[in-house]
Amino acid sequence: MSSPAEARRKRPLTETQPSRCPKQRRAAATTASASPAGPSSPPRSPVKPMSLVAPSSVTAGCYACHLPLEANQAYQVRTEPDPADPAAPFFPHLAQQRHLPAPVCSIAVCRFCYHTLADQWQRYERLSRKIDPLQREYDTHNFICFVCSVRTYRKRLHVIDVKDFPFLTSSHRYPEGALLICDKTKSVVCRDCHGTLNCQFQDYERWNLPVSKREYNWVTRPPPPESPEPCRRPPDTVSPGRWTQ
């Protein structure tokens, strides 16, 4: 007659295997339910809301204003018509202003140039007398401040959050060409208005003044002359990677 210890040693191996813990069982069940029977279908690519809106991972210099691109703030725009969507915006002048080593159909621009290009394209499209897209001219150097309406240049641009200044979209009258970007959550303003409004906003925050009772003041000042930059040859190609200053 076998002793209890010998009986335990003689049990089949399947009886001595430890059972799964509840977490392991739940994980296995989840995996099994997530894996459909039969061949798996390829993942569907996300649908772009507009052909022009294409955030890019490339972060070289902006092809329009030649300034550095901010991280995750690069957009791709086409320089020639899109065969799949003839109505999509395209900007051939961007390819003509550079001596590129090879023809390109799309280039990377910063968020300010992207939105002003899109705005100018839409204004061309609204004209009763149509202008050939190949003959259109675009300005990516001069911008209109959303607050004071002054014409300023690319280096003096800033953004402010509309949620902090709700009057911008409720009662403020802004001129044609002023930009609301990022799904109309931010407005493009000049450097003077950016500093003035933010100082007043911080004072109101310290006083706990309700948003409905806040009033803002600003002064329209023409920008100072643009200081010349050292002559730097802009990049001819867009290289992947993160921009570092």
Summary of the structure (lengths in Angstrom):
residues: 245
radius of gyration: 29.0
end to end distance: 83.3
largest distance: 106.6
contacts: 546
relative contact order: 0.12
helix: 30%
strand: 14%
